[in-house]
Amino acid sequence: MKDKIVLITGGARGLGAATAKKMAAAGAKVLITDLLQAESEATVASITKAGGEAFFLEHDVTDEARWAEVVEAIEARYGGLDVLVNNAGIASDGTPLATMTLESWRRVISVDLDSVFLGIKYAIPAMKKRLGVWQGGGSIVNISSIYGIVGSPGAAAYHAAKGGVRLLTKGAALELAPDKIRVNSVHPGFIETNMVKEGIRKMAALVPDISENEMMHEVAQRHPIGRMGLDTDIANAVFYLASEESSFMTGSEMVVDGGFTAQ
Ligand SMILES: NC(=O)c1ccc[n+]([C@@H]2O[C@H](COP(=O)([O-])OP(=O)(O)OC[C@H]3O[C@@H](n4cnc5c(N)ncnc54)[C@H](O)[C@@H]3O)[C@@H](O)[C@H]2O)c1
């Protein structure tokens, strides 16, 4: 990863921040984008303090014009892009389909799926500028989910978006293979981040006589390995797909879920 130019969306915290730290520690130059300024700056500061190179740009991943500006900024600074991690995302709000508004459906599809299309679209010309620099070429890693593979009640829009990311990845991989741009998806199980803690709080509130801690334990036990994942479990997978070591992988789905979907 040394000297690779990396853009990670939603890099302020959670899986994006863990991935940014791992890549920067290996010598990559990392642009973090997010809506959260203070958290992003804290992540950049911790990378810089550890001797790595990172910077932050505010960026709503649903905003096409901003995508163009962000990619322009990374090109101006480094001359192109080697790795894009489409990580920014939001959860469904738990509303059942019968009462879900079209606005709420569209919000999840927009942040979790449209953004991945935009990211791929704007990364292509920037990655082409680096053709020949790396044997493995450019690498796009799309963060889908186990919920892009299997369903659950109360998260239909999230399933639709993450399932969309899974197959968008394969379509993009086939289209971009001749350009030496690889595209793969990662499918995390439940990982203890803000998103999951918030989701578990909501789930616990819906079930009588269960505390948040008990719900946390119950969700962890759905993973045959007997625990939830760590942010580093996902960062390691993304790192591999971004690196030269995965140069024969494209269009693949890497499931990192403690056995959740093997059942
Ligand atoms: N945590 C899990 O268990 C889990 C499991 C499967 C998939 N995922 C996926 O992993 C990714 C990261 O999630 P996380 O768990 O780290 O959650 P998180 O909430 O900690 O981080 C998500 C980040 O995305 C940012 N973001 C949200 N909307 C944005 C927008 N419109 N523009 C720019 N940034 C935006 C948030 O500000 C936040 O920093 C998401 O795509 C999520 O769906 C997470």
The ligand as an SDF file (V2000), in Angstrom:
LIG
                    3D

 44 48  0  0  0  0  0  0  0  0999 V2000
  -21.2830   -1.7440   11.5260 N   0  0  0  0  0  0  0  0  0  0  0  0
  -21.8040   -2.8090   10.9240 C   0  0  0  0  0  0  0  0  0  0  0  0
  -22.1790   -3.7990   11.5650 O   0  0  0  0  0  0  0  0  0  0  0  0
  -21.9310   -2.8610    9.4350 C   0  0  0  0  0  0  0  0  0  0  0  0
  -22.3080   -4.0810    8.8810 C   0  0  0  0  0  0  0  0  0  0  0  0
  -22.4280   -4.1690    7.5040 C   0  0  0  0  0  0  0  0  0  0  0  0
  -22.1600   -3.0590    6.7140 C   0  0  0  0  0  0  0  0  0  0  0  0
  -21.8130   -1.8970    7.2960 N   0  0  0  0  0  0  0  0  0  0  0  0
  -21.5500   -0.7550    6.4120 C   0  0  0  0  0  0  0  0  0  0  0  0
  -20.2820   -0.2350    6.6980 O   0  0  0  0  0  0  0  0  0  0  0  0
  -20.2380    1.1570    6.3580 C   0  0  0  0  0  0  0  0  0  0  0  0
  -19.6810    1.9400    7.5370 C   0  0  0  0  0  0  0  0  0  0  0  0
  -20.5690    1.8340    8.6220 O   0  0  0  0  0  0  0  0  0  0  0  0
  -20.1400    2.0040   10.1570 P   0  0  0  0  0  0  0  0  0  0  0  0
  -20.6510    0.8200   10.8700 O   0  0  0  0  0  0  0  0  0  0  0  0
  -18.7140    2.3750   10.2570 O   0  0  0  0  0  0  0  0  0  0  0  0
  -21.1150    3.2020   10.5700 O   0  0  0  0  0  0  0  0  0  0  0  0
  -20.8220    4.6670   11.1490 P   0  0  0  0  0  0  0  0  0  0  0  0
  -22.1520    5.2760   11.3070 O   0  0  0  0  0  0  0  0  0  0  0  0
  -19.9210    4.5820   12.3200 O   0  0  0  0  0  0  0  0  0  0  0  0
  -20.0150    5.3600    9.9720 O   0  0  0  0  0  0  0  0  0  0  0  0
  -20.6300    5.7440    8.7720 C   0  0  0  0  0  0  0  0  0  0  0  0
  -20.0150    7.0610    8.3300 C   0  0  0  0  0  0  0  0  0  0  0  0
  -20.6610    7.4660    7.1190 O   0  0  0  0  0  0  0  0  0  0  0  0
  -20.9140    8.8580    7.2030 C   0  0  0  0  0  0  0  0  0  0  0  0
  -22.0160    9.2570    6.3320 N   0  0  0  0  0  0  0  0  0  0  0  0
  -23.3310    8.9700    6.4770 C   0  0  0  0  0  0  0  0  0  0  0  0
  -24.0460    9.5730    5.5190 N   0  0  0  0  0  0  0  0  0  0  0  0
  -23.1660   10.2580    4.7310 C   0  0  0  0  0  0  0  0  0  0  0  0
  -23.2910   11.0610    3.5930 C   0  0  0  0  0  0  0  0  0  0  0  0
  -24.4860   11.3210    3.0190 N   0  0  0  0  0  0  0  0  0  0  0  0
  -22.1720   11.6030    3.0400 N   0  0  0  0  0  0  0  0  0  0  0  0
  -20.9660   11.3460    3.6020 C   0  0  0  0  0  0  0  0  0  0  0  0
  -20.7840   10.5910    4.6920 N   0  0  0  0  0  0  0  0  0  0  0  0
  -21.8710   10.0510    5.2540 C   0  0  0  0  0  0  0  0  0  0  0  0
  -21.2430    9.0840    8.6690 C   0  0  0  0  0  0  0  0  0  0  0  0
  -21.1200   10.4530    9.0290 O   0  0  0  0  0  0  0  0  0  0  0  0
  -20.2450    8.1710    9.3590 C   0  0  0  0  0  0  0  0  0  0  0  0
  -19.0330    8.8240    9.6510 O   0  0  0  0  0  0  0  0  0  0  0  0
  -21.6750    1.5340    5.9850 C   0  0  0  0  0  0  0  0  0  0  0  0
  -21.8010    1.5110    4.5720 O   0  0  0  0  0  0  0  0  0  0  0  0
  -22.4920    0.4110    6.5930 C   0  0  0  0  0  0  0  0  0  0  0  0
  -23.7210    0.2220    5.9410 O   0  0  0  0  0  0  0  0  0  0  0  0
  -21.6730   -1.7620    8.6380 C   0  0  0  0  0  0  0  0  0  0  0  0
  1  2  1  0
  2  3  2  0
  2  4  1  0
  4  5  1  0
  4 44  2  0
  5  6  2  0
  6  7  1  0
  7  8  2  0
  8  9  1  0
  8 44  1  0
  9 10  1  0
  9 42  1  0
 10 11  1  0
 11 12  1  0
 11 40  1  0
 12 13  1  0
 13 14  1  0
 14 15  2  0
 14 16  1  0
 14 17  1  0
 17 18  1  0
 18 19  2  0
 18 20  1  0
 18 21  1  0
 21 22  1  0
 22 23  1  0
 23 24  1  0
 23 38  1  0
 24 25  1  0
 25 26  1  0
 25 36  1  0
 26 27  1  0
 26 35  1  0
 27 28  2  0
 28 29  1  0
 29 30  1  0
 29 35  2  0
 30 31  1  0
 30 32  2  0
 32 33  1  0
 33 34  2  0
 34 35  1  0
 36 37  1  0
 36 38  1  0
 38 39  1  0
 40 41  1  0
 40 42  1  0
 42 43  1  0
M  CHG  2   8   1  16  -1
M  END
$$$$
